[in-house]
Amino acid sequence: MKVLISRNELLDAVSAVSSIIPARSTQPVLANILISTGEDKLTLTGTDREQSLFINMPAEVEEPGSIAVGAKMLSDVIRAMDDADIRLETDDLHLTLLQGRHRIKLPGVSPQDFPEAEIVSAPSMVFTLPTSSLVEYLDLTTYAMSTYAARPSLAGLLCQFFPDELRMVATDGHKLALLKKPHTFELEEKLELFIPERAATRISSLISKTVADEVEIAAGNGAAQFSADNFRFQTKLISEKFPDYERVIPTDNDKIMIADKEELIKCVKLMTIIANKLTSQIKFTLSKGSLELFAQDLDTGSEGTDVISVDYDGEPLEIGFNGKMLLNLLEHIPAENVRFAMLNPTTACIVEPLPQPEEYKYLSLIMPIRI
């Protein structure tokens, strides 16, 4: 193999593919990145057998070839080199990087020993979504995913494709985010993709950097593929059943509070600083036209209150929330005002943007905590 390629493009691609490489594995070969050539392009491939990433880059290919090289060493070497094109050459099972006075020779692995990276085979469904919209939808939902791997039924993002609607939902059991977007799909029945938390986070990162207008989504055999511009990302799907989220959304929460989102965020942020570091508990006391926030930490003796004007005409209500969780939720509300629908101190609270976005409908749930 003899290839000339941009150092910066190569570094970006190696960094992206390295994120797929497992930190520790019983299979040392998985610590490598597969480098292979195509017509006027170089392809980098990384896999952990559950997820795979393929990135293509334009390159001057003088002689085709392929080799697998340790991801960390390759990344460190390229990062330390100058900002100029790099020439890659292979000799038996070694990769040489040439740039000006630099000549670095790295040990490699035979491409035949690199594991099969293709996870999606013969996809049964292929469709596209606008890149900018998908970036926004992922941002509004993935924050609510559980990161607790021991509960796989929560540790991911559920994407539901109906003939006339797209839904994305995530929950960790304490908070939930749900987005519904009218969209026409050529489907006869519902299709569900339950994407692992780590994969959903990786997809969001990849598509936020692409210049492509659309993202192609393919699904089949318990796996999914997301493609755009110069990358293909594949992941196995979670086989566990996602909770029945529609059943947990309250239908009789009649105590409605409307507040300025930024003003409420400032108050919650301040009270979270004062609150106990373990519980992060904040108490809301609602009365007509007013919301008082209270937090204290008995361990340090600190306490604080704040009062803001809100649109509220219900009965007086005291309800507690985890301040950090509530702050995270509020920062994802896509509107200037936020609407809380509550029932009592123990029932899940519905939090929605006001007004709702024109393009989709969005809501969040947050469980109160005992005061």
C-alpha positions as CSV (number, residue, x, y, z in Angstrom):
1,M,0.0,0.0,0.0
2,K,1.2,3.5,-0.9
3,V,-1.2,6.4,-0.1
4,L,-0.9,10.1,0.4
5,I,-3.5,11.7,2.7
6,S,-4.2,14.8,4.6
7,R,-2.9,14.6,8.2
8,N,-5.8,16.5,9.7
9,E,-8.4,14.3,7.9
10,L,-6.6,11.2,8.9
11,L,-6.3,12.3,12.6
12,D,-10.0,13.1,12.7
13,A,-10.9,9.7,11.3
14,V,-8.6,7.8,13.6
15,S,-10.0,9.7,16.6
16,A,-13.5,8.9,15.6
17,V,-12.9,5.2,14.9
18,S,-10.8,4.9,18.1
19,S,-14.0,5.7,20.1
20,I,-15.4,2.4,19.0
21,I,-12.3,0.5,20.2
22,P,-12.9,-1.3,23.6
23,A,-10.7,-0.1,26.4
24,R,-10.2,-3.6,27.5
25,S,-10.9,-6.8,25.7
26,T,-10.0,-10.5,25.8
27,Q,-9.4,-10.2,22.0
28,P,-6.2,-8.1,21.5
29,V,-7.0,-7.8,17.7
30,L,-9.9,-5.5,18.6
31,A,-7.4,-2.8,19.7
32,N,-6.5,-2.3,16.1
33,I,-7.9,-0.1,13.3
34,L,-8.2,-1.7,9.8
35,I,-6.8,0.6,7.1
36,S,-7.7,-0.3,3.6
37,T,-7.8,1.4,0.2
38,G,-10.5,1.9,-2.4
39,E,-10.6,3.9,-5.6
40,D,-9.2,7.3,-4.6
41,K,-10.1,6.8,-1.0
42,L,-8.8,5.4,2.3
43,T,-11.2,3.5,4.7
44,L,-10.7,3.1,8.4
45,T,-12.6,0.5,10.3
46,G,-13.0,-0.2,14.0
47,T,-15.2,-2.7,15.8
48,D,-15.9,-4.2,19.2
49,R,-18.2,-6.8,17.6
50,E,-21.3,-5.0,19.0
51,Q,-20.6,-1.7,17.1
52,S,-18.6,-0.9,14.0
53,L,-17.6,2.3,12.4
54,F,-16.4,2.8,8.8
55,I,-15.0,6.2,7.7
56,N,-13.9,7.0,4.1
57,M,-11.5,9.8,3.2
58,P,-10.3,11.1,-0.2
59,A,-6.7,10.0,-0.8
60,E,-4.1,9.6,-3.5
61,V,-3.8,5.9,-3.9
62,E,-0.6,4.8,-5.7
63,E,-0.7,1.1,-4.6
64,P,-3.8,-0.5,-3.0
65,G,-3.5,-2.6,0.1
66,S,-4.7,-3.0,3.7
67,I,-3.3,-3.5,7.2
68,A,-4.5,-3.4,10.8
69,V,-2.6,-1.2,13.2
70,G,-2.9,-0.5,17.0
71,A,-5.4,2.4,17.4
72,K,-3.7,4.2,20.3
73,M,-0.2,4.2,18.9
74,L,-1.4,5.3,15.5
75,S,-3.4,8.2,17.0
76,D,-0.6,9.3,19.2
77,V,1.9,9.3,16.3
78,I,-0.3,11.3,13.9
79,R,-1.2,13.8,16.6
80,A,2.5,14.5,17.2
81,M,3.3,15.0,13.5
82,D,3.2,18.3,11.6
83,D,0.2,19.7,9.8
84,A,1.1,18.4,6.4
85,D,0.2,15.5,4.2
86,I,1.3,12.0,5.4
87,R,2.4,9.2,3.2
88,L,1.4,5.7,4.3
89,E,3.3,2.7,3.1
90,T,3.1,-1.0,4.0
91,D,5.9,-3.5,4.0
92,D,4.9,-7.0,5.1
93,L,3.2,-6.5,8.4
94,H,4.4,-3.0,9.1
95,L,2.9,0.5,8.4
96,T,5.3,3.3,7.8
97,L,4.2,7.0,8.1
98,L,6.4,9.4,6.1
99,Q,6.2,13.2,6.5
100,G,9.2,15.5,5.9
101,R,12.0,14.3,8.2
102,H,9.6,12.0,10.1
103,R,9.7,8.3,9.4
104,I,7.7,6.2,11.8
105,K,7.4,2.4,11.4
106,L,4.6,0.7,13.3
107,P,3.9,-3.1,13.7
108,G,0.7,-4.3,12.1
109,V,-1.7,-7.2,11.9
110,S,-2.8,-9.1,8.8
111,P,-6.2,-7.9,7.5
112,Q,-7.2,-11.6,7.5
113,D,-6.9,-11.6,11.3
114,F,-9.1,-8.6,11.7
115,P,-12.6,-9.6,12.8
116,E,-15.6,-9.3,10.5
117,A,-16.9,-5.8,11.1
118,E,-20.1,-5.9,9.1
119,I,-23.0,-6.2,11.6
120,V,-25.9,-5.3,9.3
121,S,-26.5,-7.8,6.6
122,A,-29.4,-7.7,4.0
123,P,-31.3,-4.8,5.7
124,S,-35.0,-5.2,5.4
125,M,-35.8,-1.4,5.8
126,V,-34.0,1.6,4.4
127,F,-35.1,5.2,4.8
128,T,-33.8,8.7,5.3
129,L,-34.2,11.6,7.8
130,P,-33.0,15.2,7.6
131,T,-29.6,15.5,9.4
132,S,-30.4,18.7,11.2
133,S,-33.7,17.3,12.5
134,L,-32.2,14.0,13.6
135,V,-29.5,15.9,15.5
136,E,-32.1,17.9,17.4
137,Y,-34.3,14.9,18.1
138,L,-31.4,12.9,19.6
139,D,-30.3,15.9,21.7
140,L,-33.9,16.2,23.1
141,T,-34.2,12.5,24.1
142,T,-30.8,10.8,24.7
143,Y,-30.1,12.8,27.9
144,A,-32.9,10.8,29.6
145,M,-31.3,7.4,28.8
146,S,-30.0,5.2,31.7
147,T,-26.3,4.6,31.7
148,Y,-26.7,1.6,34.1
149,A,-25.8,-1.4,32.0
150,A,-27.3,-3.8,34.5
151,R,-30.8,-2.6,33.4
152,P,-30.6,-3.1,29.6
153,S,-34.3,-2.4,29.2
154,L,-33.6,1.2,30.1
155,A,-30.1,1.7,28.9
156,G,-30.9,2.9,25.4
157,L,-33.0,5.0,23.0
158,L,-36.2,3.5,21.5
159,C,-36.9,4.7,18.0
160,Q,-40.4,3.8,16.7
161,F,-41.3,4.1,13.1
162,F,-45.0,4.1,12.2
163,P,-46.4,4.5,8.7
164,D,-47.3,8.2,9.6
165,E,-45.1,9.0,12.6
166,L,-41.6,8.9,14.2
167,R,-41.3,8.5,17.9
168,M,-38.1,8.7,20.0
169,V,-38.2,8.0,23.7
170,A,-35.8,7.4,26.5
171,T,-36.0,6.9,30.3
172,D,-33.9,6.0,33.3
173,G,-36.9,5.3,35.6
174,H,-36.7,8.8,37.2
175,K,-37.1,11.0,34.1
176,L,-38.4,10.4,30.6
177,A,-38.2,12.3,27.3
178,L,-40.7,11.6,24.4
179,L,-40.7,13.2,21.0
180,K,-43.4,12.6,18.3
181,K,-42.9,13.7,14.8
182,P,-45.4,13.3,11.9
183,H,-43.6,11.6,9.1
184,T,-44.5,9.3,6.2
185,F,-42.6,6.0,6.1
186,E,-43.3,3.2,3.6
187,L,-44.1,0.7,6.3
188,E,-47.0,-1.7,6.7
189,E,-46.5,-2.1,10.5
190,K,-44.5,-0.5,13.3
191,L,-40.7,-0.9,13.2
192,E,-38.8,-0.5,16.5
193,L,-35.0,0.1,16.9
194,F,-33.9,-0.1,20.5
195,I,-30.4,1.4,20.3
196,P,-27.9,0.9,23.1
197,E,-27.0,4.0,25.1
198,R,-23.3,4.1,23.9
199,A,-24.4,3.6,20.3
200,A,-27.0,6.4,20.5
201,T,-24.4,8.8,21.9
202,R,-22.0,7.9,19.2
203,I,-24.6,8.4,16.4
204,S,-25.4,11.8,17.8
205,S,-21.7,12.8,17.8
206,L,-21.1,11.5,14.3
207,I,-24.1,13.1,12.6
208,S,-23.6,16.5,14.4
209,K,-20.3,16.8,12.5
210,T,-21.4,15.7,9.0
211,V,-22.2,18.1,6.1
212,A,-24.7,15.7,4.5
213,D,-28.3,16.9,4.3
214,E,-29.7,13.5,5.1
215,V,-28.9,10.4,7.2
216,E,-29.8,7.0,5.8
217,I,-31.1,4.5,8.3
218,A,-31.1,0.8,7.5
219,A,-32.3,-2.0,9.8
220,G,-32.3,-5.8,9.7
221,N,-31.4,-8.9,11.7
222,G,-31.4,-7.2,15.1
223,A,-29.0,-4.5,14.0
224,A,-29.1,-0.9,12.5
225,Q,-26.9,1.2,10.3
226,F,-26.7,5.0,10.1
227,S,-24.9,6.4,7.1
228,A,-24.1,10.0,6.0
229,D,-21.4,11.7,4.0
230,N,-18.2,9.7,4.7
231,F,-19.2,7.3,7.5
232,R,-21.2,4.2,8.2
233,F,-22.0,3.3,11.8
234,Q,-23.5,-0.1,12.7
235,T,-24.8,-1.4,16.0
236,K,-26.5,-4.4,17.3
237,L,-29.9,-3.5,18.9
238,I,-31.0,-4.3,22.5
239,S,-33.2,-7.4,22.5
240,E,-34.8,-6.5,25.9
241,K,-38.3,-5.0,25.8
242,F,-38.6,-1.3,26.4
243,P,-41.1,-0.3,29.2
244,D,-44.6,0.6,28.2
245,Y,-44.0,4.3,28.4
246,E,-47.5,5.4,27.4
247,R,-48.9,3.7,30.5
248,V,-46.7,5.8,32.8
249,I,-47.7,9.2,31.4
250,P,-50.3,10.6,33.8
251,T,-53.6,11.7,32.2
252,D,-55.2,13.6,35.2
253,N,-52.5,16.0,36.3
254,D,-54.7,19.2,36.7
255,K,-52.4,21.5,38.6
256,I,-50.8,23.6,35.8
257,M,-47.8,26.0,36.3
258,I,-46.3,28.0,33.5
259,A,-43.0,29.7,34.0
260,D,-40.3,31.5,32.1
261,K,-37.7,28.8,31.4
262,E,-34.5,30.8,31.7
263,E,-35.7,32.4,35.0
264,L,-36.6,29.1,36.4
265,I,-33.3,27.6,35.3
266,K,-31.4,30.3,37.2
267,C,-33.4,29.7,40.4
268,V,-33.0,25.9,40.2
269,K,-29.3,26.2,39.5
270,L,-28.8,28.5,42.5
271,M,-30.8,26.2,44.8
272,T,-28.9,23.1,43.6
273,I,-25.7,24.7,44.8
274,I,-27.2,25.1,48.3
275,A,-29.0,21.7,48.3
276,N,-27.6,18.6,49.9
277,K,-25.0,17.1,47.6
278,L,-26.3,13.6,48.0
279,T,-30.0,14.2,47.4
280,S,-29.9,17.5,45.5
281,Q,-33.4,18.0,46.9
282,I,-35.3,21.2,46.0
283,K,-38.8,22.0,47.4
284,F,-41.4,23.8,45.2
285,T,-44.1,25.6,47.1
286,L,-46.8,26.8,44.7
287,S,-49.5,29.3,45.5
288,K,-51.5,31.6,43.2
289,G,-49.2,33.4,40.8
290,S,-46.1,32.4,42.8
291,L,-43.4,29.7,43.1
292,E,-41.1,29.6,46.0
293,L,-38.0,27.3,45.8
294,F,-36.3,26.1,48.9
295,A,-33.1,24.1,49.5
296,Q,-31.0,23.2,52.5
297,D,-28.1,21.1,53.6
298,L,-28.3,20.0,57.2
299,D,-24.8,18.7,57.0
300,T,-23.3,22.1,56.3
301,G,-26.1,24.3,57.8
302,S,-26.7,26.1,54.4
303,E,-30.1,27.0,53.2
304,G,-31.7,29.2,50.6
305,T,-35.0,30.4,49.1
306,D,-36.0,32.1,45.9
307,V,-39.4,33.3,44.6
308,I,-40.5,33.9,41.1
309,S,-43.8,34.9,39.5
310,V,-45.5,32.1,37.6
311,D,-48.9,31.5,36.0
312,Y,-50.6,29.2,38.5
313,D,-54.2,29.3,39.8
314,G,-54.5,25.9,41.4
315,E,-54.6,24.8,45.0
316,P,-51.4,25.3,47.1
317,L,-49.0,22.5,46.5
318,E,-45.6,21.4,47.9
319,I,-43.6,19.1,45.8
320,G,-39.9,18.1,45.8
321,F,-37.5,17.4,42.9
322,N,-33.9,16.4,42.4
323,G,-32.4,19.7,41.4
324,K,-29.7,18.3,39.1
325,M,-32.2,16.1,37.3
326,L,-34.7,19.0,37.0
327,L,-32.0,21.3,35.7
328,N,-30.9,18.8,33.0
329,L,-34.5,18.4,31.9
330,L,-35.2,22.2,31.8
331,E,-32.1,22.8,29.7
332,H,-33.6,20.5,27.0
333,I,-37.0,22.3,26.8
334,P,-37.2,23.8,23.2
335,A,-39.2,26.9,24.1
336,E,-39.0,30.2,26.1
337,N,-41.7,29.0,28.5
338,V,-42.2,25.7,30.3
339,R,-45.5,24.1,31.4
340,F,-45.6,21.8,34.4
341,A,-48.6,19.6,34.9
342,M,-48.8,18.1,38.4
343,L,-51.2,16.2,40.6
344,N,-49.6,15.6,44.0
345,P,-46.2,15.2,45.6
346,T,-45.9,11.5,44.5
347,T,-47.2,11.4,40.9
348,A,-44.9,12.0,37.9
349,C,-44.9,15.6,36.7
350,I,-45.3,16.3,33.0
351,V,-43.0,19.1,31.7
352,E,-43.6,20.5,28.2
353,P,-42.4,23.4,26.1
354,L,-44.9,26.3,25.6
355,P,-45.6,26.7,22.9
356,Q,-45.0,23.3,21.4
357,P,-42.6,23.3,18.4
358,E,-44.4,23.4,15.0
359,E,-42.5,20.4,13.7
360,Y,-43.0,17.9,16.5
361,K,-44.6,17.3,19.9
362,Y,-42.3,17.0,22.9
363,L,-42.8,16.1,26.6
364,S,-40.7,15.1,29.6
365,L,-41.6,13.4,32.8
366,I,-39.9,13.7,36.1
367,M,-40.6,11.8,39.3
368,P,-40.9,13.9,42.5
369,I,-38.8,13.0,45.5
370,R,-40.1,12.9,49.0
371,I,-39.8,16.2,50.9
